[in-house]
Amino acid sequence: MADGTHFAKFDQIEAPLALNAAIALLEQGAASEDITVDLGDGTLTRADGRLGLKGLLQRLRGYRTILALNAGEISEGVVAMRSGKPDMHPDVAIILDALKDHG
C-alpha cells in the first residue's frame, strides 16, 4: 500500500471492530495503536503502516467509499468539482488530497 502497510500474521487479536465503529473511534482520536478492524470475509487490518493510525483511517475511509460506490449508495452525494471536470464524491476528494499531501 502507499503508506508501507504489509500483510502480517498476528498470533493474538483482541475483539476486532467493525468498519464504521473503527472509523468513528479513529476520527475521535480514541483508538489505540493495537486496534484491529474486521473488513469482512475473514479479512482483518491494523495500523501497521508507517503512518500508523492516520494511515489506517485513510485506508478505512477509502475502503468504505469503495464499498459504498460498489453498492450504488452514494450517488446523491456526488458534487461537481468545477465546470468541465468529472463529478467527485467529497470522500474521494479527501482520499486524493491525503495521497497528494503524503505521496
C-alpha positions as semicolon CSV with decimal commas, in nm:
position;residue;x (nm);y (nm);z (nm)
1;M;0,000;0,000;0,000
2;A;0,101;0,362;-0,036
3;D;0,181;0,404;0,334
4;G;0,406;0,100;0,360
5;T;0,146;-0,136;0,501
6;H;0,223;-0,502;0,463
7;F;0,046;-0,825;0,543
8;A;0,140;-0,989;0,869
9;K;0,013;-1,270;1,086
10;F;-0,081;-1,177;1,442
11;D;-0,097;-1,455;1,698
12;Q;-0,337;-1,287;1,938
13;I;-0,605;-1,050;1,818
14;E;-0,846;-0,886;2,058
15;A;-1,204;-0,806;1,961
16;P;-1,185;-0,679;1,603
17;L;-1,403;-0,376;1,543
18;A;-1,649;-0,333;1,257
19;L;-1,553;-0,085;0,985
20;N;-1,782;0,204;1,087
21;A;-1,708;0,163;1,458
22;A;-1,334;0,169;1,391
23;I;-1,362;0,480;1,172
24;A;-1,563;0,656;1,443
25;L;-1,300;0,574;1,709
26;L;-1,017;0,685;1,484
27;E;-1,191;1,012;1,395
28;Q;-1,246;1,084;1,765
29;G;-0,881;1,010;1,841
30;A;-0,991;0,737;2,081
31;A;-0,834;0,434;1,909
32;S;-0,529;0,257;2,047
33;E;-0,227;0,164;1,835
34;D;-0,324;-0,205;1,852
35;I;-0,670;-0,156;1,700
36;T;-0,785;-0,441;1,475
37;V;-1,059;-0,386;1,218
38;D;-1,276;-0,657;1,063
39;L;-1,327;-0,582;0,693
40;G;-1,548;-0,886;0,643
41;D;-1,490;-1,227;0,483
42;G;-1,221;-1,305;0,741
43;T;-1,005;-1,006;0,647
44;L;-0,855;-0,806;0,931
45;T;-0,639;-0,494;0,919
46;R;-0,431;-0,300;1,168
47;A;-0,242;0,027;1,197
48;D;0,085;-0,135;1,094
49;G;0,200;0,104;0,820
50;R;0,449;0,385;0,866
51;L;0,161;0,633;0,911
52;G;0,009;0,435;1,198
53;L;-0,344;0,530;1,300
54;K;-0,359;0,814;1,047
55;G;-0,278;0,575;0,764
56;L;-0,531;0,322;0,891
57;L;-0,802;0,588;0,899
58;Q;-0,722;0,686;0,539
59;R;-0,736;0,323;0,426
60;L;-1,062;0,256;0,609
61;R;-1,228;0,567;0,467
62;G;-1,117;0,465;0,120
63;Y;-1,241;0,110;0,169
64;R;-1,577;0,234;0,297
65;T;-1,608;0,466;-0,004
66;I;-1,529;0,183;-0,243
67;L;-1,790;-0,038;-0,076
68;A;-2,049;0,240;-0,100
69;L;-1,968;0,307;-0,465
70;N;-1,994;-0,062;-0,541
71;A;-2,334;-0,078;-0,372
72;G;-2,453;0,236;-0,552
73;E;-2,530;0,404;-0,220
74;I;-2,368;0,746;-0,260
75;S;-2,472;0,876;-0,600
76;E;-2,675;1,158;-0,441
77;G;-2,361;1,274;-0,257
78;V;-2,163;1,341;-0,572
79;V;-2,081;1,708;-0,618
80;A;-1,929;1,886;-0,916
81;M;-1,566;1,991;-0,868
82;R;-1,571;2,260;-1,137
83;S;-1,714;2,302;-1,483
84;G;-1,568;2,074;-1,744
85;K;-1,440;1,824;-1,487
86;P;-1,592;1,493;-1,381
87;D;-1,801;1,477;-1,064
88;M;-1,634;1,352;-0,748
89;H;-1,774;1,246;-0,414
90;P;-1,635;1,451;-0,119
91;D;-1,490;1,137;0,045
92;V;-1,291;1,062;-0,270
93;A;-1,158;1,419;-0,268
94;I;-1,039;1,366;0,092
95;I;-0,857;1,048;-0,010
96;L;-0,694;1,213;-0,311
97;D;-0,589;1,514;-0,103
98;A;-0,434;1,284;0,156
99;L;-0,242;1,100;-0,115
100;K;-0,122;1,430;-0,260
101;D;-0,008;1,554;0,082
102;H;0,170;1,230;0,172
103;G;0,258;1,094;-0,172
